[in-house]
């Protein structure tokens, strides 16, 4: 059974930090790129960051310099360190496995709310 389980979301003040985690089970992990997407109600899901098996990273312009993606292949986990959070970062954040740049499986998401 394929599972991607995200955690770590919550309510944080502007300028604050959060660390999201995603654990994968039931799927091959090591040889695939992984990514974090986010979705604001009423808008399309958008790529936030991705990381290749060799740990090359790619970031959306709106998070460059603030977010860091990383992975632990032994634990089948991928992380998203988010710093200097802004109200516009408020969204549901999803972990996904990427095949040729296309998202495959999705988790249930974890809500991030940035508000004072």
BELCORQUI-V483546 format. One record per pair of residues at least 4 apart in sequence whose C-alpha atoms are under 7 Angstrom apart, sorted by the first residue. I is the first residue (numbers start at 1). J is the second residue. Records with the same first field share a line. If there is no record, write none. Layout:
I: J / J
This chain:
1: 26
2: 25 / 26 / 27
3: 24 / 25 / 26 / 107
4: 22 / 23 / 24 / 25 / 95 / 106 / 107
5: 22 / 23 / 24 / 107 / 108
6: 21 / 22 / 23 / 94 / 95 / 107 / 109 / 110
7: 20 / 21 / 22 / 110
8: 18 / 19 / 20 / 21 / 110
9: 18 / 20 / 110 / 111 / 112
10: 111 / 112 / 113
11: 112 / 113 / 114
12: 16 / 113 / 114 / 115
13: 114 / 115 / 116
14: 84 / 85 / 86 / 87 / 114 / 115 / 116
15: 84 / 85 / 86
16: 83 / 84 / 85
17: 82 / 83 / 84 / 85
18: 81 / 82 / 83
19: 79 / 80 / 81 / 82
20: 79 / 80 / 81
21: 77 / 78 / 79 / 80
22: 77 / 78 / 79 / 95
23: 76 / 77 / 78
24: 76 / 77
29: 76
30: 53 / 73
31: 53
32: 52 / 53 / 97 / 98 / 99
33: 50 / 51 / 52 / 53 / 97 / 98
34: 50 / 51 / 52 / 96 / 97 / 98
35: 49 / 50 / 51 / 95 / 96 / 97 / 98
36: 47 / 48 / 49 / 50 / 93 / 94 / 95 / 96
37: 45 / 46 / 47 / 48 / 93 / 94 / 95
38: 45 / 46 / 47 / 48 / 91 / 92 / 93 / 94
39: 43 / 44 / 45 / 46 / 91 / 92 / 93
40: 91 / 92
47: 60
48: 59 / 60
49: 58 / 59 / 60 / 69
50: 57 / 58 / 59 / 69
51: 55 / 56 / 57 / 58 / 69 / 70
52: 56 / 57
59: 63 / 64
60: 64
63: 67
66: 82 / 83 / 84
67: 80 / 81 / 82 / 83
68: 80 / 81 / 82
69: 79 / 80 / 81
70: 78 / 79 / 80
71: 77 / 78 / 79
72: 76 / 77 / 78
73: 77
85: 89 / 114
86: 114
87: 114 / 115
89: 114
90: 112 / 113 / 114
91: 111 / 112 / 113
92: 109 / 110 / 111 / 112
93: 109 / 110 / 111
94: 106 / 107 / 108 / 109 / 110
95: 106 / 107
96: 103 / 104 / 105 / 106 / 107
97: 103 / 104 / 105
98: 102 / 103 / 104
99: 103 / 104
